[in-house]
């Protein structure tokens, strides 16, 4: 087949913008993502392997969705796990297995040895409760790692001041009027509740105006936060008339995927005694700075705290913003062209292929007939011959005529000689 060049308007590049929604429900230290629980399969469904087909706990998402419904263990088992690997060479490339690898681990390997990684890789939200955001540096010691700083908070401290133009509640320190004090606040000295959201859940950024956090008690909603002003402020919006309604309990870092909660007012009145969490060295009533307790935060709760934790559940929902570059190409088959095929079935069967051949000459039979593929509505009757082909694949080449892709149609498409035909090829970049 001859090459055909794309026309001026045959290649288009567009950006597809979407808003994927994520919902998390947290109960008794277990996270559920988009109401998805344990899904069983052929290999991950028996009593010996009661796990999830995604090979991840509930609330996690598999980054590449490798090793779906497979068996763990040795390679001798059916359907074993796949894993990434590289060969040791002079580039000093390796996999970080658990973050504790040293140069000595690299040195024991010989050139040509395989360095194996592991799948699946997964991600989920997590909570970090910070009671000492900022430490104190003494004298000329400028090493901030020795000053007792919380590095998660310290790394975003400049960002908080940067976003202060959106809302004063981002600022590290302010006299604007704190949530529970008229004298302002200083986040360096506050208890902070930092929620980590991996970017795989939201894409390029969290969509402003879509963040919602709920605190439930025995199934009843006792408080909810929303960023209804779309400026990052998390405002307590319900239930109406509840303690703290209308107050700002924290902020959202849309681009970085963090939620920082500072609200320290009680969400229930003093007469309620059923939801005490063993935090801060004692039993505390529900406050926004305790939201999501047990969400991969490494906390250890006493038996009394566990009873309180079992009566509490938490919800988080938001939409993301994803941008995908989409390449669209139109492969055109004009009228009167693209009516020949290299498929051997294009020619009539059982014809002489050669007219003459010798040690010097190879001459094909130029009188070979094309098979008539025009269907007839009558039995034992052949319609008049017409030039037509069935297009099943479209190959795409670069300017150097090197094959860069092949688009296969689900079903071959009939192209008649008197027709114009366009095939739309579309894929994400």
Protein Blocks (a to p, Z undefined) as FASTA:
>chain_A
ZZddddfklpccdddddddddddddeehiaceehiacdddfklmcfklmccfklpaehia
cfklpaihiaedjfkbghiaddddddddfkopacdfkopacfklmmmpcehiacdddddd
dddddddddfblbacdehjbfbfklnopafklmmmmmmmmmmmmmpmklpmbdckbpfkb
cnbpafklmccddddddfklnojaccehiaccdddeehiafbdcddfkonopacdfbdeh
iahihiafbdcdfknopacdfbfbdfbdfkbckbccdeehiacdddfklgoihianopac
dfklmmmmmmpccddddddddddddddddddddehiaibcfbfklpcghiafbfbdcfkb
ccddfkbccddfbdcfbehiacddddddddfbdcdddfkopafbdcddfbdcdddfkbcc
dddddddZZ
